[in-house]
Amino acid sequence: MMYLITFHQRLSLLLIVFLLWPASASADKCLYISSYHQGYAWSDGVERGLKNTLEGKCELRQFDMDTKRNKSEDYKQKVSLDAKKLIEEWQPDVVITSDDNAARYLIKPHFKDHPVPFVFCGVNWSVDEYGFPYTNTTGIVEIAPIASLFDKIKSIQGKPSSAFYIGADTLTERKNLDRFIKAAGKRNIEMHSGLASNTAEWIEYYNLAQQYNFIIVGSNAGINDWDKTTVTEALKQYSKVMSVTNHEWMMPYSILGLTKIPEEHGEWAALAALEILKGTSPTDIPIVSNKKWEIWLNPGILKQTSIQLPESIQRKAKLVN
């Protein structure tokens, strides 16, 4: 049987299409530019917080600069221009960036006081080197709970006199190391360090660090040949002294952690972006820093040592499996 569609039915269908099409075509556009890559634990956490908050509220695109694995200056300049081109062609209503390289290579040289609003997150410690805020920027700064980490060490060891910082040989880790050196100096703790380019170097530094009162375990992001199995075996062989970290993904290699929560950055940036989409100026949204931490404990490494942790720490801490 053949059904004939009347003029009024056709008109109704066209009206439905007309009503639906502008709603999708005119949806606010949010662009997320990550300095790093998917699979890097910090970036993945920021992305989760961002996407969970923005879901259904704007059309979201993501661009990964991948500058943690590709460290050359030429690459960073090129990928920043690729991101700039995407912004110019797609014309997002708001751009959200995470971590320092997007601020350094994209926002500062290309979008200072630009009509396109930017929300940054994960910028380490301070925005001074970028001159933020601009007329089109706001964001959340990433700080580590250094003072609290040193307080925890004091509660365990009394008054330590020496420490060793071990991390990857990256810009972020050099900034983190500098902060720890300054904090250690205020507490009369002599700070030594090793920034590794590969797994073997990291293990060498970890072994060397056993002669100090405690170890600060920085990030391994940027050590491209990182081998978890090899490092875990080395820890079984060498671990004797207290180790602490502020990175959750480094807890398999540290006894104690007071860690930042990347989702906090993604959620805050997404909420700020939504306020901007409602008409709020970025300059009316104050720049803030993260406020949340988690306490972690790795019983596996702890039992290889003779360290006795206070009951209060053991009771509050999340345990590494």
Secondary structure as a PSIPRED ss2 file (coil, helix, strand):
# PSIPRED VFORMAT (PSIPRED V4.0)

   1 M C   1.000  0.000  0.000
   2 M C   1.000  0.000  0.000
   3 Y C   1.000  0.000  0.000
   4 L C   1.000  0.000  0.000
   5 I C   1.000  0.000  0.000
   6 T C   1.000  0.000  0.000
   7 F H   0.000  1.000  0.000
   8 H H   0.000  1.000  0.000
   9 Q H   0.000  1.000  0.000
  10 R H   0.000  1.000  0.000
  11 L H   0.000  1.000  0.000
  12 S H   0.000  1.000  0.000
  13 L H   0.000  1.000  0.000
  14 L H   0.000  1.000  0.000
  15 L H   0.000  1.000  0.000
  16 I H   0.000  1.000  0.000
  17 V H   0.000  1.000  0.000
  18 F H   0.000  1.000  0.000
  19 L H   0.000  1.000  0.000
  20 L H   0.000  1.000  0.000
  21 W H   0.000  1.000  0.000
  22 P H   0.000  1.000  0.000
  23 A H   0.000  1.000  0.000
  24 S H   0.000  1.000  0.000
  25 A H   0.000  1.000  0.000
  26 S C   1.000  0.000  0.000
  27 A C   1.000  0.000  0.000
  28 D C   1.000  0.000  0.000
  29 K E   0.000  0.000  1.000
  30 C E   0.000  0.000  1.000
  31 L E   0.000  0.000  1.000
  32 Y E   0.000  0.000  1.000
  33 I E   0.000  0.000  1.000
  34 S E   0.000  0.000  1.000
  35 S C   1.000  0.000  0.000
  36 Y C   1.000  0.000  0.000
  37 H C   1.000  0.000  0.000
  38 Q C   1.000  0.000  0.000
  39 G C   1.000  0.000  0.000
  40 Y C   1.000  0.000  0.000
  41 A H   0.000  1.000  0.000
  42 W H   0.000  1.000  0.000
  43 S H   0.000  1.000  0.000
  44 D H   0.000  1.000  0.000
  45 G H   0.000  1.000  0.000
  46 V H   0.000  1.000  0.000
  47 E H   0.000  1.000  0.000
  48 R H   0.000  1.000  0.000
  49 G H   0.000  1.000  0.000
  50 L H   0.000  1.000  0.000
  51 K H   0.000  1.000  0.000
  52 N H   0.000  1.000  0.000
  53 T H   0.000  1.000  0.000
  54 L H   0.000  1.000  0.000
  55 E C   1.000  0.000  0.000
  56 G C   1.000  0.000  0.000
  57 K C   1.000  0.000  0.000
  58 C C   1.000  0.000  0.000
  59 E E   0.000  0.000  1.000
  60 L E   0.000  0.000  1.000
  61 R E   0.000  0.000  1.000
  62 Q E   0.000  0.000  1.000
  63 F E   0.000  0.000  1.000
  64 D E   0.000  0.000  1.000
  65 M C   1.000  0.000  0.000
  66 D C   1.000  0.000  0.000
  67 T C   1.000  0.000  0.000
  68 K C   1.000  0.000  0.000
  69 R C   1.000  0.000  0.000
  70 N C   1.000  0.000  0.000
  71 K C   1.000  0.000  0.000
  72 S C   1.000  0.000  0.000
  73 E H   0.000  1.000  0.000
  74 D H   0.000  1.000  0.000
  75 Y H   0.000  1.000  0.000
  76 K H   0.000  1.000  0.000
  77 Q H   0.000  1.000  0.000
  78 K H   0.000  1.000  0.000
  79 V H   0.000  1.000  0.000
  80 S H   0.000  1.000  0.000
  81 L H   0.000  1.000  0.000
  82 D H   0.000  1.000  0.000
  83 A H   0.000  1.000  0.000
  84 K H   0.000  1.000  0.000
  85 K H   0.000  1.000  0.000
  86 L H   0.000  1.000  0.000
  87 I H   0.000  1.000  0.000
  88 E H   0.000  1.000  0.000
  89 E H   0.000  1.000  0.000
  90 W H   0.000  1.000  0.000
  91 Q C   1.000  0.000  0.000
  92 P C   1.000  0.000  0.000
  93 D C   1.000  0.000  0.000
  94 V E   0.000  0.000  1.000
  95 V E   0.000  0.000  1.000
  96 I E   0.000  0.000  1.000
  97 T E   0.000  0.000  1.000
  98 S E   0.000  0.000  1.000
  99 D C   1.000  0.000  0.000
 100 D H   0.000  1.000  0.000
 101 N H   0.000  1.000  0.000
 102 A H   0.000  1.000  0.000
 103 A H   0.000  1.000  0.000
 104 R H   0.000  1.000  0.000
 105 Y H   0.000  1.000  0.000
 106 L H   0.000  1.000  0.000
 107 I H   0.000  1.000  0.000
 108 K H   0.000  1.000  0.000
 109 P H   0.000  1.000  0.000
 110 H H   0.000  1.000  0.000
 111 F C   1.000  0.000  0.000
 112 K C   1.000  0.000  0.000
 113 D C   1.000  0.000  0.000
 114 H C   1.000  0.000  0.000
 115 P C   1.000  0.000  0.000
 116 V C   1.000  0.000  0.000
 117 P C   1.000  0.000  0.000
 118 F E   0.000  0.000  1.000
 119 V E   0.000  0.000  1.000
 120 F E   0.000  0.000  1.000
 121 C E   0.000  0.000  1.000
 122 G E   0.000  0.000  1.000
 123 V E   0.000  0.000  1.000
 124 N E   0.000  0.000  1.000
 125 W C   1.000  0.000  0.000
 126 S C   1.000  0.000  0.000
 127 V C   1.000  0.000  0.000
 128 D H   0.000  1.000  0.000
 129 E H   0.000  1.000  0.000
 130 Y H   0.000  1.000  0.000
 131 G C   1.000  0.000  0.000
 132 F C   1.000  0.000  0.000
 133 P C   1.000  0.000  0.000
 134 Y C   1.000  0.000  0.000
 135 T C   1.000  0.000  0.000
 136 N C   1.000  0.000  0.000
 137 T E   0.000  0.000  1.000
 138 T E   0.000  0.000  1.000
 139 G E   0.000  0.000  1.000
 140 I E   0.000  0.000  1.000
 141 V E   0.000  0.000  1.000
 142 E E   0.000  0.000  1.000
 143 I C   1.000  0.000  0.000
 144 A C   1.000  0.000  0.000
 145 P C   1.000  0.000  0.000
 146 I H   0.000  1.000  0.000
 147 A H   0.000  1.000  0.000
 148 S H   0.000  1.000  0.000
 149 L H   0.000  1.000  0.000
 150 F H   0.000  1.000  0.000
 151 D H   0.000  1.000  0.000
 152 K H   0.000  1.000  0.000
 153 I H   0.000  1.000  0.000
 154 K H   0.000  1.000  0.000
 155 S H   0.000  1.000  0.000
 156 I H   0.000  1.000  0.000
 157 Q H   0.000  1.000  0.000
 158 G C   1.000  0.000  0.000
 159 K C   1.000  0.000  0.000
 160 P C   1.000  0.000  0.000
 161 S C   1.000  0.000  0.000
 162 S E   0.000  0.000  1.000
 163 A E   0.000  0.000  1.000
 164 F E   0.000  0.000  1.000
 165 Y E   0.000  0.000  1.000
 166 I E   0.000  0.000  1.000
 167 G E   0.000  0.000  1.000
 168 A E   0.000  0.000  1.000
 169 D C   1.000  0.000  0.000
 170 T C   1.000  0.000  0.000
 171 L H   0.000  1.000  0.000
 172 T H   0.000  1.000  0.000
 173 E H   0.000  1.000  0.000
 174 R H   0.000  1.000  0.000
 175 K H   0.000  1.000  0.000
 176 N H   0.000  1.000  0.000
 177 L H   0.000  1.000  0.000
 178 D H   0.000  1.000  0.000
 179 R H   0.000  1.000  0.000
 180 F H   0.000  1.000  0.000
 181 I H   0.000  1.000  0.000
 182 K H   0.000  1.000  0.000
 183 A H   0.000  1.000  0.000
 184 A H   0.000  1.000  0.000
 185 G H   0.000  1.000  0.000
 186 K H   0.000  1.000  0.000
 187 R C   1.000  0.000  0.000
 188 N C   1.000  0.000  0.000
 189 I C   1.000  0.000  0.000
 190 E E   0.000  0.000  1.000
 191 M E   0.000  0.000  1.000
 192 H E   0.000  0.000  1.000
 193 S E   0.000  0.000  1.000
 194 G E   0.000  0.000  1.000
 195 L E   0.000  0.000  1.000
 196 A E   0.000  0.000  1.000
 197 S C   1.000  0.000  0.000
 198 N C   1.000  0.000  0.000
 199 T H   0.000  1.000  0.000
 200 A H   0.000  1.000  0.000
 201 E H   0.000  1.000  0.000
 202 W H   0.000  1.000  0.000
 203 I H   0.000  1.000  0.000
 204 E H   0.000  1.000  0.000
 205 Y H   0.000  1.000  0.000
 206 Y H   0.000  1.000  0.000
 207 N H   0.000  1.000  0.000
 208 L H   0.000  1.000  0.000
 209 A H   0.000  1.000  0.000
 210 Q H   0.000  1.000  0.000
 211 Q H   0.000  1.000  0.000
 212 Y C   1.000  0.000  0.000
 213 N C   1.000  0.000  0.000
 214 F E   0.000  0.000  1.000
 215 I E   0.000  0.000  1.000
 216 I E   0.000  0.000  1.000
 217 V E   0.000  0.000  1.000
 218 G C   1.000  0.000  0.000
 219 S C   1.000  0.000  0.000
 220 N C   1.000  0.000  0.000
 221 A C   1.000  0.000  0.000
 222 G C   1.000  0.000  0.000
 223 I C   1.000  0.000  0.000
 224 N C   1.000  0.000  0.000
 225 D C   1.000  0.000  0.000
 226 W C   1.000  0.000  0.000
 227 D C   1.000  0.000  0.000
 228 K H   0.000  1.000  0.000
 229 T H   0.000  1.000  0.000
 230 T H   0.000  1.000  0.000
 231 V H   0.000  1.000  0.000
 232 T H   0.000  1.000  0.000
 233 E H   0.000  1.000  0.000
 234 A H   0.000  1.000  0.000
 235 L H   0.000  1.000  0.000
 236 K H   0.000  1.000  0.000
 237 Q H   0.000  1.000  0.000
 238 Y H   0.000  1.000  0.000
 239 S C   1.000  0.000  0.000
 240 K C   1.000  0.000  0.000
 241 V C   1.000  0.000  0.000
 242 M E   0.000  0.000  1.000
 243 S E   0.000  0.000  1.000
 244 V E   0.000  0.000  1.000
 245 T E   0.000  0.000  1.000
 246 N C   1.000  0.000  0.000
 247 H C   1.000  0.000  0.000
 248 E H   0.000  1.000  0.000
 249 W H   0.000  1.000  0.000
 250 M H   0.000  1.000  0.000
 251 M H   0.000  1.000  0.000
 252 P H   0.000  1.000  0.000
 253 Y H   0.000  1.000  0.000
 254 S C   1.000  0.000  0.000
 255 I C   1.000  0.000  0.000
 256 L E   0.000  0.000  1.000
 257 G E   0.000  0.000  1.000
 258 L E   0.000  0.000  1.000
 259 T E   0.000  0.000  1.000
 260 K E   0.000  0.000  1.000
 261 I C   1.000  0.000  0.000
 262 P H   0.000  1.000  0.000
 263 E H   0.000  1.000  0.000
 264 E H   0.000  1.000  0.000
 265 H H   0.000  1.000  0.000
 266 G H   0.000  1.000  0.000
 267 E H   0.000  1.000  0.000
 268 W H   0.000  1.000  0.000
 269 A H   0.000  1.000  0.000
 270 A H   0.000  1.000  0.000
 271 L H   0.000  1.000  0.000
 272 A H   0.000  1.000  0.000
 273 A H   0.000  1.000  0.000
 274 L H   0.000  1.000  0.000
 275 E H   0.000  1.000  0.000
 276 I H   0.000  1.000  0.000
 277 L H   0.000  1.000  0.000
 278 K C   1.000  0.000  0.000
 279 G C   1.000  0.000  0.000
 280 T C   1.000  0.000  0.000
 281 S C   1.000  0.000  0.000
 282 P H   0.000  1.000  0.000
 283 T H   0.000  1.000  0.000
 284 D H   0.000  1.000  0.000
 285 I C   1.000  0.000  0.000
 286 P C   1.000  0.000  0.000
 287 I C   1.000  0.000  0.000
 288 V E   0.000  0.000  1.000
 289 S E   0.000  0.000  1.000
 290 N C   1.000  0.000  0.000
 291 K C   1.000  0.000  0.000
 292 K C   1.000  0.000  0.000
 293 W E   0.000  0.000  1.000
 294 E E   0.000  0.000  1.000
 295 I E   0.000  0.000  1.000
 296 W E   0.000  0.000  1.000
 297 L E   0.000  0.000  1.000
 298 N C   1.000  0.000  0.000
 299 P H   0.000  1.000  0.000
 300 G H   0.000  1.000  0.000
 301 I H   0.000  1.000  0.000
 302 L H   0.000  1.000  0.000
 303 K C   1.000  0.000  0.000
 304 Q C   1.000  0.000  0.000
 305 T C   1.000  0.000  0.000
 306 S C   1.000  0.000  0.000
 307 I C   1.000  0.000  0.000
 308 Q C   1.000  0.000  0.000
 309 L C   1.000  0.000  0.000
 310 P C   1.000  0.000  0.000
 311 E H   0.000  1.000  0.000
 312 S H   0.000  1.000  0.000
 313 I H   0.000  1.000  0.000
 314 Q H   0.000  1.000  0.000
 315 R H   0.000  1.000  0.000
 316 K H   0.000  1.000  0.000
 317 A C   1.000  0.000  0.000
 318 K E   0.000  0.000  1.000
 319 L E   0.000  0.000  1.000
 320 V C   1.000  0.000  0.000
 321 N C   1.000  0.000  0.000
